[in-house]
Amino acid sequence: MTTLTPPRPSPLLRPLARPGVRHLGPNWYAAVMGTAIVAASGAALPVRVPHLRGALEVVWALAASALIVLLVARAVHWGRHADQARRHLADPAVAPFYGCLAMALLAVGGATLSVGADVIGEPAAVAVDAVLWVGGTLIGLAAAAGIPYLMVTRHSIAPGTASPVWLLPVVAPMVSAALGPALVPRLPAGQWREAMLLGCYALFGMSLLAVLLMLPAVLGRLVHHGPLPPALTPTLFLVLGPLGQSTTALGNLADVAPGAVAAPHAQAAASFAVLYGVPVMGFALLWLALATAMTVRAFRGGMRFAMTWWGFTFPVGTCVTGAAGLARHTGLTAFTGLAVGLYALLVVAWAVAAAGTLRGLVSGRLLRAPLPAPAAPGSTTVRTT
């Protein structure tokens, strides 16, 4: 008599059956940022679109829920897998994504005030935005100083491996500068408002100068060492972030300056917003064309979905709000059309990234240990999840 026993699963398949949070990195906050900017930039559009407001409220609720879930999951990650969390900080390819934590908090806070106020009420929305702005700003300042410190003192970075990902920590203060003006009118008139306004200008300056120091290294890497690996090609869109966000910041600061500083300074703020924003938006469009061409090339080379695809979302959203700000301050329909066109691109990019992420979560692929992708000679390790 023979006994039939069910086949034992292959040892190679066992680790894939129950993916957990061990490999849940800080790059996941990019999904929250990319979702929140869809709501916030939609609310900033200089045109009215029928039924758009209800859709924006749904997207805002999704971003807020995703932030809460991710904060809990990352807390579990640090509690149960502290060794892996320390490896992330020691990895020059992963550590810069800690800037995304700050920007996720800031983005959800800004969307709560601009979109969620209709759902939870303005007093609650202001309170949520204030808490998230303060927390996001403090974390952003820590990342802007701490991650470059680790890059200099702890990370082993080979020559010619500069990446647009390096911009993430230093862009976080720019997001604070762009979203802080919404809180200025809620502060007591006088010293409080002026200090907040000028503080946002200081955040703008520190981020802008840090970005200007890093951008030549990124462009030099592309020119001298060729295209990025396919999995990292979407990160080229990250360069749009400081461009669009700085334009947005100056436009928002100019909007609230009349109630915070003397008339001559308020007028100068409005002029600076236009004189800075127009040429910077021009360069953003140039970079968008370059990044798009490189992305098409990577698609033809077989680029597969990875979490880096969320790089298509938030940076484009900042250009939407930047163009919308220029439309307000110039009255030109050209900027209105640009904002609407970029927003359509953003919605498509968000839908593609969200669908890919949902499929990856259902299959568990995105929560497994990342596989090292083939890298260019002399480059650092490339992580595809």
Contacts in CASP RR format, 6 or more apart in sequence:
PFRMAT RR
TARGET T0000
AUTHOR 0000-0000-0000
METHOD contacts of the structure
MODEL  1
MTTLTPPRPSPLLRPLARPGVRHLGPNWYAAVMGTAIVAASGAALPVRVP
HLRGALEVVWALAASALIVLLVARAVHWGRHADQARRHLADPAVAPFYGC
LAMALLAVGGATLSVGADVIGEPAAVAVDAVLWVGGTLIGLAAAAGIPYL
MVTRHSIAPGTASPVWLLPVVAPMVSAALGPALVPRLPAGQWREAMLLGC
YALFGMSLLAVLLMLPAVLGRLVHHGPLPPALTPTLFLVLGPLGQSTTAL
GNLADVAPGAVAAPHAQAAASFAVLYGVPVMGFALLWLALATAMTVRAFR
GGMRFAMTWWGFTFPVGTCVTGAAGLARHTGLTAFTGLAVGLYALLVVAW
AVAAAGTLRGLVSGRLLRAPLPAPAAPGSTTVRTT
9 17 0 8 1.000
15 368 0 8 1.000
15 369 0 8 1.000
16 364 0 8 1.000
16 368 0 8 1.000
19 364 0 8 1.000
19 365 0 8 1.000
19 367 0 8 1.000
19 368 0 8 1.000
20 367 0 8 1.000
21 73 0 8 1.000
21 74 0 8 1.000
21 76 0 8 1.000
21 77 0 8 1.000
21 80 0 8 1.000
21 81 0 8 1.000
21 367 0 8 1.000
22 77 0 8 1.000
22 80 0 8 1.000
22 81 0 8 1.000
22 84 0 8 1.000
22 369 0 8 1.000
23 84 0 8 1.000
23 367 0 8 1.000
23 368 0 8 1.000
23 369 0 8 1.000
23 370 0 8 1.000
23 385 0 8 1.000
24 73 0 8 1.000
24 74 0 8 1.000
24 77 0 8 1.000
24 367 0 8 1.000
25 74 0 8 1.000
25 77 0 8 1.000
25 88 0 8 1.000
25 94 0 8 1.000
25 97 0 8 1.000
26 74 0 8 1.000
26 88 0 8 1.000
26 94 0 8 1.000
26 97 0 8 1.000
26 98 0 8 1.000
26 99 0 8 1.000
26 100 0 8 1.000
26 101 0 8 1.000
27 94 0 8 1.000
27 97 0 8 1.000
27 100 0 8 1.000
27 307 0 8 1.000
27 308 0 8 1.000
28 70 0 8 1.000
28 74 0 8 1.000
28 307 0 8 1.000
29 70 0 8 1.000
29 97 0 8 1.000
29 99 0 8 1.000
29 100 0 8 1.000
29 101 0 8 1.000
29 103 0 8 1.000
29 104 0 8 1.000
30 97 0 8 1.000
30 100 0 8 1.000
30 104 0 8 1.000
30 307 0 8 1.000
30 310 0 8 1.000
30 311 0 8 1.000
30 313 0 8 1.000
30 314 0 8 1.000
31 66 0 8 1.000
31 70 0 8 1.000
31 307 0 8 1.000
31 310 0 8 1.000
31 353 0 8 1.000
31 354 0 8 1.000
31 357 0 8 1.000
32 63 0 8 1.000
32 66 0 8 1.000
32 67 0 8 1.000
32 70 0 8 1.000
32 104 0 8 1.000
32 107 0 8 1.000
32 108 0 8 1.000
33 100 0 8 1.000
33 103 0 8 1.000
33 104 0 8 1.000
33 107 0 8 1.000
33 310 0 8 1.000
33 313 0 8 1.000
33 314 0 8 1.000
34 63 0 8 1.000
34 107 0 8 1.000
34 310 0 8 1.000
34 311 0 8 1.000
34 313 0 8 1.000
34 314 0 8 1.000
34 317 0 8 1.000
34 350 0 8 1.000
34 353 0 8 1.000
35 59 0 8 1.000
35 62 0 8 1.000
35 63 0 8 1.000
35 66 0 8 1.000
35 313 0 8 1.000
35 350 0 8 1.000
35 354 0 8 1.000
36 60 0 8 1.000
36 63 0 8 1.000
36 64 0 8 1.000
36 67 0 8 1.000
36 104 0 8 1.000
36 107 0 8 1.000
36 108 0 8 1.000
36 109 0 8 1.000
36 110 0 8 1.000
36 111 0 8 1.000
37 107 0 8 1.000
37 111 0 8 1.000
37 313 0 8 1.000
37 314 0 8 1.000
37 317 0 8 1.000
37 318 0 8 1.000
37 320 0 8 1.000
37 346 0 8 1.000
38 56 0 8 1.000
38 59 0 8 1.000
38 63 0 8 1.000
38 313 0 8 1.000
38 317 0 8 1.000
38 346 0 8 1.000
38 347 0 8 1.000
38 350 0 8 1.000
39 56 0 8 1.000
39 57 0 8 1.000
39 59 0 8 1.000
39 60 0 8 1.000
39 63 0 8 1.000
39 111 0 8 1.000
39 114 0 8 1.000
39 115 0 8 1.000
40 107 0 8 1.000
40 110 0 8 1.000
40 111 0 8 1.000
40 114 0 8 1.000
40 115 0 8 1.000
40 321 0 8 1.000
41 317 0 8 1.000
41 318 0 8 1.000
41 320 0 8 1.000
41 321 0 8 1.000
41 324 0 8 1.000
41 343 0 8 1.000
41 346 0 8 1.000
42 52 0 8 1.000
42 56 0 8 1.000
42 320 0 8 1.000
42 343 0 8 1.000
43 53 0 8 1.000
43 56 0 8 1.000
43 111 0 8 1.000
43 114 0 8 1.000
43 115 0 8 1.000
44 114 0 8 1.000
44 320 0 8 1.000
44 321 0 8 1.000
44 324 0 8 1.000
44 325 0 8 1.000
44 339 0 8 1.000
45 52 0 8 1.000
45 320 0 8 1.000
45 324 0 8 1.000
45 339 0 8 1.000
45 340 0 8 1.000
45 343 0 8 1.000
46 324 0 8 1.000
46 325 0 8 1.000
46 327 0 8 1.000
46 328 0 8 1.000
46 335 0 8 1.000
46 336 0 8 1.000
46 339 0 8 1.000
47 336 0 8 1.000
47 340 0 8 1.000
53 115 0 8 1.000
53 118 0 8 1.000
56 115 0 8 1.000
57 115 0 8 1.000
57 116 0 8 1.000
57 118 0 8 1.000
57 119 0 8 1.000
59 115 0 8 1.000
60 111 0 8 1.000
60 112 0 8 1.000
60 115 0 8 1.000
60 116 0 8 1.000
60 119 0 8 1.000
61 119 0 8 1.000
63 107 0 8 1.000
63 108 0 8 1.000
63 111 0 8 1.000
64 108 0 8 1.000
64 111 0 8 1.000
64 112 0 8 1.000
67 104 0 8 1.000
67 105 0 8 1.000
67 108 0 8 1.000
70 104 0 8 1.000
74 101 0 8 1.000
77 84 0 8 1.000
77 85 0 8 1.000
78 85 0 8 1.000
79 85 0 8 1.000
88 94 0 8 1.000
88 95 0 8 1.000
89 95 0 8 1.000
89 98 0 8 1.000
89 150 0 8 1.000
90 150 0 8 1.000
90 154 0 8 1.000
90 155 0 8 1.000
91 155 0 8 1.000
91 381 0 8 1.000
91 383 0 8 1.000
92 151 0 8 1.000
92 155 0 8 1.000
92 156 0 8 1.000
92 157 0 8 1.000
92 380 0 8 1.000
93 163 0 8 1.000
93 165 0 8 1.000
93 380 0 8 1.000
93 381 0 8 1.000
93 382 0 8 1.000
93 383 0 8 1.000
94 383 0 8 1.000
95 147 0 8 1.000
95 150 0 8 1.000
95 151 0 8 1.000
95 155 0 8 1.000
96 147 0 8 1.000
96 163 0 8 1.000
96 165 0 8 1.000
96 166 0 8 1.000
96 167 0 8 1.000
96 168 0 8 1.000
96 169 0 8 1.000
97 165 0 8 1.000
97 168 0 8 1.000
98 143 0 8 1.000
98 147 0 8 1.000
98 168 0 8 1.000
98 169 0 8 1.000
99 139 0 8 1.000
99 140 0 8 1.000
99 143 0 8 1.000
99 144 0 8 1.000
99 147 0 8 1.000
99 168 0 8 1.000
99 169 0 8 1.000
99 171 0 8 1.000
99 172 0 8 1.000
100 168 0 8 1.000
101 136 0 8 1.000
101 139 0 8 1.000
101 140 0 8 1.000
101 143 0 8 1.000
102 135 0 8 1.000
102 136 0 8 1.000
102 137 0 8 1.000
102 139 0 8 1.000
102 140 0 8 1.000
102 143 0 8 1.000
102 172 0 8 1.000
102 175 0 8 1.000
102 176 0 8 1.000
103 136 0 8 1.000
103 140 0 8 1.000
103 168 0 8 1.000
103 171 0 8 1.000
103 172 0 8 1.000
103 175 0 8 1.000
103 314 0 8 1.000
105 132 0 8 1.000
105 133 0 8 1.000
105 135 0 8 1.000
105 136 0 8 1.000
105 139 0 8 1.000
106 132 0 8 1.000
106 133 0 8 1.000
106 136 0 8 1.000
106 137 0 8 1.000
106 172 0 8 1.000
106 175 0 8 1.000
106 176 0 8 1.000
106 179 0 8 1.000
107 175 0 8 1.000
107 179 0 8 1.000
107 314 0 8 1.000
108 132 0 8 1.000
109 128 0 8 1.000
109 129 0 8 1.000
109 132 0 8 1.000
109 133 0 8 1.000
109 179 0 8 1.000
110 129 0 8 1.000
110 132 0 8 1.000
110 133 0 8 1.000
110 179 0 8 1.000
110 182 0 8 1.000
112 120 0 8 1.000
112 125 0 8 1.000
112 128 0 8 1.000
112 129 0 8 1.000
112 132 0 8 1.000
113 125 0 8 1.000
113 126 0 8 1.000
113 128 0 8 1.000
113 129 0 8 1.000
113 182 0 8 1.000
114 182 0 8 1.000
116 125 0 8 1.000
117 124 0 8 1.000
117 125 0 8 1.000
117 126 0 8 1.000
120 128 0 8 1.000
126 183 0 8 1.000
126 186 0 8 1.000
129 179 0 8 1.000
129 182 0 8 1.000
129 183 0 8 1.000
130 183 0 8 1.000
130 186 0 8 1.000
133 176 0 8 1.000
133 179 0 8 1.000
133 180 0 8 1.000
133 183 0 8 1.000
136 172 0 8 1.000
136 176 0 8 1.000
137 173 0 8 1.000
137 176 0 8 1.000
137 203 0 8 1.000
139 172 0 8 1.000
140 169 0 8 1.000
140 172 0 8 1.000
140 173 0 8 1.000
140 176 0 8 1.000
141 172 0 8 1.000
141 173 0 8 1.000
143 168 0 8 1.000
143 169 0 8 1.000
143 172 0 8 1.000
144 169 0 8 1.000
144 170 0 8 1.000
144 172 0 8 1.000
144 173 0 8 1.000
144 206 0 8 1.000
144 207 0 8 1.000
144 210 0 8 1.000
146 169 0 8 1.000
147 169 0 8 1.000
148 169 0 8 1.000
148 170 0 8 1.000
148 210 0 8 1.000
151 157 0 8 1.000
151 166 0 8 1.000
157 380 0 8 1.000
158 378 0 8 1.000
158 379 0 8 1.000
158 380 0 8 1.000
159 378 0 8 1.000
160 220 0 8 1.000
160 221 0 8 1.000
160 224 0 8 1.000
160 225 0 8 1.000
160 378 0 8 1.000
160 379 0 8 1.000
161 221 0 8 1.000
161 378 0 8 1.000
161 379 0 8 1.000
161 380 0 8 1.000
162 214 0 8 1.000
162 217 0 8 1.000
162 218 0 8 1.000
162 220 0 8 1.000
162 221 0 8 1.000
163 218 0 8 1.000
163 221 0 8 1.000
163 228 0 8 1.000
163 232 0 8 1.000
163 235 0 8 1.000
164 218 0 8 1.000
164 235 0 8 1.000
164 236 0 8 1.000
164 237 0 8 1.000
164 238 0 8 1.000
164 239 0 8 1.000
165 232 0 8 1.000
165 235 0 8 1.000
165 238 0 8 1.000
166 214 0 8 1.000
166 217 0 8 1.000
166 218 0 8 1.000
167 211 0 8 1.000
167 214 0 8 1.000
167 215 0 8 1.000
167 218 0 8 1.000
167 238 0 8 1.000
167 239 0 8 1.000
167 241 0 8 1.000
167 242 0 8 1.000
168 238 0 8 1.000
170 207 0 8 1.000
170 210 0 8 1.000
170 211 0 8 1.000
170 214 0 8 1.000
171 207 0 8 1.000
171 211 0 8 1.000
171 238 0 8 1.000
171 241 0 8 1.000
171 242 0 8 1.000
171 245 0 8 1.000
172 207 0 8 1.000
173 203 0 8 1.000
173 204 0 8 1.000
173 206 0 8 1.000
173 207 0 8 1.000
174 203 0 8 1.000
174 204 0 8 1.000
174 207 0 8 1.000
174 208 0 8 1.000
174 211 0 8 1.000
174 241 0 8 1.000
174 242 0 8 1.000
174 245 0 8 1.000
174 246 0 8 1.000
174 249 0 8 1.000
175 245 0 8 1.000
176 200 0 8 1.000
176 203 0 8 1.000
177 199 0 8 1.000
177 200 0 8 1.000
177 201 0 8 1.000
177 203 0 8 1.000
177 204 0 8 1.000
177 205 0 8 1.000
177 207 0 8 1.000
177 245 0 8 1.000
177 246 0 8 1.000
177 249 0 8 1.000
177 253 0 8 1.000
178 245 0 8 1.000
178 246 0 8 1.000
178 248 0 8 1.000
178 249 0 8 1.000
178 252 0 8 1.000
178 318 0 8 1.000
178 321 0 8 1.000
179 252 0 8 1.000
180 196 0 8 1.000
180 200 0 8 1.000
180 252 0 8 1.000
181 197 0 8 1.000
181 200 0 8 1.000
181 249 0 8 1.000
181 252 0 8 1.000
181 253 0 8 1.000
181 255 0 8 1.000
181 256 0 8 1.000
182 252 0 8 1.000
182 256 0 8 1.000
183 196 0 8 1.000
184 193 0 8 1.000
184 196 0 8 1.000
184 197 0 8 1.000
184 200 0 8 1.000
184 256 0 8 1.000
184 259 0 8 1.000
184 260 0 8 1.000
185 193 0 8 1.000
185 256 0 8 1.000
185 259 0 8 1.000
187 193 0 8 1.000
187 196 0 8 1.000
189 259 0 8 1.000
190 260 0 8 1.000
193 256 0 8 1.000
193 259 0 8 1.000
193 260 0 8 1.000
194 260 0 8 1.000
194 261 0 8 1.000
196 260 0 8 1.000
197 253 0 8 1.000
197 256 0 8 1.000
197 257 0 8 1.000
197 260 0 8 1.000
197 261 0 8 1.000
198 261 0 8 1.000
200 249 0 8 1.000
200 253 0 8 1.000
201 253 0 8 1.000
204 246 0 8 1.000
204 249 0 8 1.000
204 250 0 8 1.000
204 253 0 8 1.000
207 242 0 8 1.000
207 246 0 8 1.000
208 242 0 8 1.000
208 246 0 8 1.000
211 242 0 8 1.000
215 239 0 8 1.000
218 239 0 8 1.000
222 228 0 8 1.000
225 376 0 8 1.000
225 379 0 8 1.000
226 376 0 8 1.000
227 233 0 8 1.000
227 294 0 8 1.000
227 297 0 8 1.000
227 298 0 8 1.000
228 235 0 8 1.000
228 236 0 8 1.000
228 294 0 8 1.000
229 373 0 8 1.000
229 374 0 8 1.000
229 375 0 8 1.000
229 376 0 8 1.000
229 379 0 8 1.000
229 382 0 8 1.000
230 298 0 8 1.000
230 301 0 8 1.000
230 302 0 8 1.000
230 303 0 8 1.000
230 304 0 8 1.000
230 373 0 8 1.000
231 303 0 8 1.000
231 304 0 8 1.000
231 306 0 8 1.000
231 308 0 8 1.000
231 373 0 8 1.000
231 382 0 8 1.000
231 383 0 8 1.000
231 384 0 8 1.000
232 308 0 8 1.000
232 382 0 8 1.000
233 294 0 8 1.000
233 295 0 8 1.000
233 297 0 8 1.000
233 298 0 8 1.000
233 303 0 8 1.000
233 308 0 8 1.000
234 295 0 8 1.000
234 306 0 8 1.000
234 308 0 8 1.000
234 309 0 8 1.000
234 310 0 8 1.000
234 311 0 8 1.000
234 312 0 8 1.000
235 308 0 8 1.000
235 311 0 8 1.000
236 287 0 8 1.000
236 290 0 8 1.000
236 291 0 8 1.000
236 294 0 8 1.000
236 295 0 8 1.000
237 288 0 8 1.000
237 291 0 8 1.000
237 295 0 8 1.000
237 311 0 8 1.000
237 312 0 8 1.000
237 315 0 8 1.000
237 316 0 8 1.000
238 311 0 8 1.000
238 315 0 8 1.000
239 287 0 8 1.000
239 291 0 8 1.000
239 315 0 8 1.000
240 284 0 8 1.000
240 287 0 8 1.000
240 288 0 8 1.000
240 291 0 8 1.000
240 315 0 8 1.000
240 316 0 8 1.000
240 318 0 8 1.000
240 319 0 8 1.000
241 314 0 8 1.000
241 315 0 8 1.000
241 318 0 8 1.000
241 319 0 8 1.000
243 280 0 8 1.000
243 281 0 8 1.000
243 283 0 8 1.000
243 284 0 8 1.000
243 287 0 8 1.000
243 318 0 8 1.000
243 319 0 8 1.000
244 280 0 8 1.000
244 281 0 8 1.000
244 284 0 8 1.000
244 315 0 8 1.000
244 317 0 8 1.000
244 318 0 8 1.000
244 319 0 8 1.000
244 321 0 8 1.000
244 322 0 8 1.000
245 318 0 8 1.000
245 321 0 8 1.000
246 276 0 8 1.000
246 277 0 8 1.000
246 280 0 8 1.000
247 273 0 8 1.000
247 276 0 8 1.000
247 277 0 8 1.000
247 280 0 8 1.000
247 281 0 8 1.000
247 284 0 8 1.000
247 318 0 8 1.000
247 319 0 8 1.000
247 322 0 8 1.000
247 323 0 8 1.000
247 325 0 8 1.000
247 326 0 8 1.000
248 318 0 8 1.000
248 321 0 8 1.000
248 322 0 8 1.000
248 325 0 8 1.000
250 269 0 8 1.000
250 272 0 8 1.000
250 273 0 8 1.000
250 276 0 8 1.000
250 277 0 8 1.000
251 273 0 8 1.000
251 322 0 8 1.000
251 325 0 8 1.000
251 326 0 8 1.000
251 328 0 8 1.000
251 329 0 8 1.000
252 325 0 8 1.000
253 269 0 8 1.000
253 273 0 8 1.000
254 266 0 8 1.000
254 269 0 8 1.000
254 270 0 8 1.000
254 272 0 8 1.000
254 273 0 8 1.000
254 329 0 8 1.000
255 328 0 8 1.000
257 265 0 8 1.000
257 266 0 8 1.000
257 269 0 8 1.000
257 270 0 8 1.000
258 266 0 8 1.000
259 266 0 8 1.000
260 266 0 8 1.000
261 269 0 8 1.000
270 329 0 8 1.000
273 325 0 8 1.000
273 326 0 8 1.000
273 329 0 8 1.000
274 326 0 8 1.000
274 329 0 8 1.000
274 330 0 8 1.000
277 322 0 8 1.000
277 326 0 8 1.000
278 326 0 8 1.000
278 330 0 8 1.000
281 319 0 8 1.000
281 322 0 8 1.000
281 323 0 8 1.000
281 326 0 8 1.000
281 338 0 8 1.000
284 319 0 8 1.000
288 316 0 8 1.000
288 319 0 8 1.000
295 303 0 8 1.000
304 384 0 8 1.000
305 356 0 8 1.000
305 359 0 8 1.000
305 360 0 8 1.000
306 384 0 8 1.000
306 385 0 8 1.000
307 357 0 8 1.000
307 366 0 8 1.000
307 385 0 8 1.000
308 384 0 8 1.000
309 352 0 8 1.000
309 353 0 8 1.000
309 356 0 8 1.000
310 353 0 8 1.000
310 357 0 8 1.000
311 353 0 8 1.000
312 349 0 8 1.000
312 352 0 8 1.000
312 353 0 8 1.000
313 346 0 8 1.000
313 349 0 8 1.000
313 350 0 8 1.000
313 353 0 8 1.000
316 342 0 8 1.000
316 345 0 8 1.000
316 346 0 8 1.000
316 349 0 8 1.000
317 342 0 8 1.000
317 343 0 8 1.000
317 346 0 8 1.000
319 342 0 8 1.000
320 339 0 8 1.000
320 342 0 8 1.000
320 343 0 8 1.000
320 346 0 8 1.000
321 339 0 8 1.000
322 339 0 8 1.000
323 335 0 8 1.000
323 336 0 8 1.000
323 337 0 8 1.000
323 338 0 8 1.000
323 339 0 8 1.000
323 342 0 8 1.000
324 335 0 8 1.000
324 336 0 8 1.000
324 339 0 8 1.000
325 335 0 8 1.000
325 339 0 8 1.000
326 332 0 8 1.000
326 335 0 8 1.000
327 333 0 8 1.000
327 335 0 8 1.000
327 336 0 8 1.000
327 337 0 8 1.000
327 338 0 8 1.000
327 339 0 8 1.000
357 366 0 8 1.000
360 366 0 8 1.000
361 367 0 8 1.000
365 385 0 8 1.000
366 385 0 8 1.000
367 385 0 8 1.000
368 385 0 8 1.000
370 383 0 8 1.000
370 384 0 8 1.000
370 385 0 8 1.000
371 384 0 8 1.000
371 385 0 8 1.000
372 381 0 8 1.000
372 382 0 8 1.000
372 383 0 8 1.000
373 382 0 8 1.000
373 383 0 8 1.000
373 384 0 8 1.000
374 382 0 8 1.000
375 381 0 8 1.000
375 382 0 8 1.000
END
